[in-house]
């Protein structure tokens, strides 16, 4: 579990609640069920309209990236495995890499190096896997965008909720004892909209996109290393190439 992500959300919410108490309010005054329905269901509806079904399904699956590690090996580990593969290919032969395929830590590396062992030319390997990387990146980023989109819709839906609440207040002007509480309740919707957007939706979207780009970088590292081995580059040259990805 990524403790920084969890801690960030909790610190943000805690700060708002503590500020509410210091100002003389109560935490329970921020708990308004109608406002929650308006903001969160309204935001969900807007996202459903703006995104495709596949993007939404994929985006929900990607949510775990915001709070958990992807499980993929680090760039340093992959770079070391590629360098070792280059040394093996130089000392023995490319065919000698076949018995090591199952030991590679990244599934993309196992897939690419099957083509390396089969002797597929560098241009073909590049074309095949560059297209795969590009397609995966586009699909993942489009899916992650649903969280950023939710962050854009939520504040506006929150304002809509506040307006609806004020309309309800105006309909009950005869009972002045309820005006203050009614107005306060109306603006809770704005708090929900702005707060959820800036503490949850937008940060989650940004975090998912960052991890997607990191995974794409590792795949590009693997592809460059594989092409270098097939092209007959020395282990030192390959180490320098993959090392530039690690240092980036």
CORPE-V715496 format. One record per residue. N is the residue number from 1. RES is the residue in three letters. PHI is phi in whole degrees, -180 to 180 (* if undefined). PSI is psi in radians with two decimals (none if undefined). Layout:
n: (N,N)
res: (RES,RES)
phi: (PHI,PHI)
psi: (PSI,PSI)
This chain:
n: (1,2,3,4,5,6,7,8,9,10,11,12,13,14,15,16,17,18,19,20,21,22,23,24,25,26,27,28,29,30,31,32,33,34,35,36,37,38,39,40,41,42,43,44,45,46,47,48,49,50,51,52,53,54,55,56,57,58,59,60,61,62,63,64,65,66,67,68,69,70,71,72,73,74,75,76,77,78,79,80,81,82,83,84,85,86,87,88,89,90,91,92,93,94,95,96,97,98,99,100,101,102,103,104,105,106,107,108,109,110,111,112,113,114,115,116,117,118,119,120,121,122,123,124,125,126,127,128,129,130,131,132,133,134,135,136,137,138,139,140,141,142,143,144,145,146,147,148,149,150,151,152,153,154,155,156,157,158,159,160,161,162,163,164,165,166,167,168,169,170,171,172,173,174,175,176,177,178,179,180,181,182,183,184,185,186,187,188,189,190,191,192,193,194,195,196,197,198,199,200,201,202,203,204,205,206,207,208,209,210,211,212,213,214,215,216,217,218,219,220,221,222,223,224,225,226,227,228,229,230,231,232,233,234,235,236,237,238,239,240,241,242,243,244,245,246,247,248)
res: (UNK,UNK,UNK,UNK,UNK,UNK,UNK,UNK,UNK,UNK,UNK,UNK,UNK,UNK,UNK,UNK,UNK,UNK,UNK,UNK,UNK,UNK,UNK,UNK,UNK,UNK,UNK,UNK,UNK,UNK,UNK,UNK,UNK,UNK,UNK,UNK,UNK,UNK,UNK,UNK,UNK,UNK,UNK,UNK,UNK,UNK,UNK,UNK,UNK,UNK,UNK,UNK,UNK,UNK,UNK,UNK,UNK,UNK,UNK,UNK,UNK,UNK,UNK,UNK,UNK,UNK,UNK,UNK,UNK,UNK,UNK,UNK,UNK,UNK,UNK,UNK,UNK,UNK,UNK,UNK,UNK,UNK,UNK,UNK,UNK,UNK,UNK,UNK,UNK,UNK,UNK,UNK,UNK,UNK,UNK,UNK,UNK,UNK,UNK,UNK,UNK,UNK,UNK,UNK,UNK,UNK,UNK,UNK,UNK,UNK,UNK,UNK,UNK,UNK,UNK,UNK,UNK,UNK,UNK,UNK,UNK,UNK,UNK,UNK,UNK,UNK,UNK,UNK,UNK,UNK,UNK,UNK,UNK,UNK,UNK,UNK,UNK,UNK,UNK,UNK,UNK,UNK,UNK,UNK,UNK,UNK,UNK,UNK,UNK,UNK,UNK,UNK,UNK,UNK,UNK,UNK,UNK,UNK,UNK,UNK,UNK,UNK,UNK,UNK,UNK,UNK,UNK,UNK,UNK,UNK,UNK,UNK,UNK,UNK,UNK,UNK,UNK,UNK,UNK,UNK,UNK,UNK,UNK,UNK,UNK,UNK,UNK,UNK,UNK,UNK,UNK,UNK,UNK,UNK,UNK,UNK,UNK,UNK,UNK,UNK,UNK,UNK,UNK,UNK,UNK,UNK,UNK,UNK,UNK,UNK,UNK,UNK,UNK,UNK,UNK,UNK,UNK,UNK,UNK,UNK,UNK,UNK,UNK,UNK,UNK,UNK,UNK,UNK,UNK,UNK,UNK,UNK,UNK,UNK,UNK,UNK,UNK,UNK,UNK,UNK,UNK,UNK,UNK,UNK,UNK,UNK,UNK,UNK)
phi: (*,-84,-68,-66,-65,-62,-62,-61,-65,-65,-64,-62,-66,-61,-62,-65,-66,-65,-61,-62,-68,-62,-73,99,-90,-122,-64,-67,-70,-93,-98,-130,-62,-58,-64,-65,-61,-62,-71,-78,-73,-64,-65,-61,-64,-63,-66,-62,-73,-82,-114,-84,-61,-65,-64,-67,-62,-67,-63,-66,-65,-75,-56,-64,-65,-73,-122,-132,-69,-69,90,-76,-67,-73,-61,-64,-65,-64,-61,-65,-65,-67,-63,-64,-65,-64,-65,-62,-64,-75,-75,-110,-168,-62,-62,-67,-75,-61,-74,-102,-56,-70,-89,-70,-78,-106,-60,-65,-67,-62,-69,-63,-74,-63,-72,-63,-63,-75,80,-67,-70,-56,-63,-68,-61,-61,-62,-61,-90,-65,-65,-64,-62,-63,-65,-63,-62,-63,-67,-68,-68,-65,-70,-66,-65,-63,-76,-66,-62,-59,-66,-81,-80,-56,-60,-67,-64,-62,-65,-60,-63,-65,-64,-61,-65,-68,-61,-63,-64,-63,-74,-125,-64,-67,-102,-65,-68,-105,-64,-60,-65,-66,-66,-60,-63,-60,-80,-62,-60,-65,-60,-61,-66,-67,-65,-66,-65,-90,-104,-125,-63,-66,-61,-64,-60,-64,-68,-64,-62,-64,-71,-64,-65,-65,-66,-64,-62,-66,-65,-66,-58,-62,-64,-63,-65,-63,-64,-63,-67,-64,-78,84,-69,-71,-55,-65,-64,-65,-61,-64,-64,-73,-66,-65,-73,-65,-79,-68)
psi: (2.41,1.76,-0.48,-0.69,-0.83,-0.80,-0.69,-0.80,-0.76,-0.71,-0.75,-0.84,-0.72,-0.72,-0.71,-0.78,-0.73,-0.72,-0.68,-0.74,-0.75,-0.61,-0.09,0.05,-3.07,2.68,-0.63,-0.37,-0.25,-0.05,1.71,1.89,-0.79,-0.71,-0.67,-0.73,-0.81,-0.86,-0.92,-0.68,-0.62,-0.73,-0.74,-0.70,-0.73,-0.69,-0.70,-0.61,-0.69,-0.40,2.80,2.87,-0.75,-0.66,-0.73,-0.81,-0.80,-0.67,-0.67,-0.69,-0.60,-0.20,-0.56,-0.42,-0.44,-0.42,-0.21,2.69,2.60,-0.38,-0.14,2.62,2.78,2.85,-0.60,-0.74,-0.80,-0.75,-0.70,-0.71,-0.67,-0.73,-0.75,-0.66,-0.68,-0.69,-0.76,-0.77,-0.62,-0.76,-0.67,-1.60,2.93,-0.57,-0.44,-0.28,-0.27,-0.69,-0.17,-0.05,-0.78,-0.26,-0.19,2.42,-0.41,2.25,-0.59,-0.64,-0.71,-0.68,-0.83,-0.74,-0.24,-0.69,-0.59,-0.83,-0.61,-0.10,0.38,2.45,2.68,-0.70,-0.71,-0.75,-0.76,-0.84,-0.79,-0.88,-0.39,-0.71,-0.72,-0.76,-0.79,-0.77,-0.76,-0.73,-0.79,-0.75,-0.75,-0.75,-0.62,-0.66,-0.72,-0.44,-0.37,-0.51,-0.68,-0.69,-0.72,-0.66,-0.46,-0.60,-0.63,-0.81,-0.69,-0.72,-0.61,-0.72,-0.69,-0.73,-0.67,-0.72,-0.75,-0.68,-0.70,-0.59,-0.73,-0.67,-0.76,-0.51,-0.21,0.65,-0.38,-0.43,1.49,-0.37,-0.31,0.00,-0.83,-0.85,-0.64,-0.75,-0.74,-0.74,-0.68,-0.71,-0.16,-0.57,-0.67,-0.71,-0.79,-0.78,-0.93,-0.73,-0.82,-0.62,-0.83,-0.28,-0.39,-1.17,-0.96,-0.79,-0.66,-0.79,-0.76,-0.70,-0.72,-0.78,-0.67,-0.73,-0.56,-0.80,-0.60,-0.72,-0.68,-0.69,-0.70,-0.69,-0.68,-0.65,-0.83,-0.77,-0.76,-0.73,-0.75,-0.77,-0.65,-0.69,-0.81,-0.58,-0.10,0.33,2.67,2.70,-0.60,-0.77,-0.75,-0.70,-0.71,-0.69,-0.88,-0.46,-0.52,-0.50,-0.69,-0.67,-0.26,none)
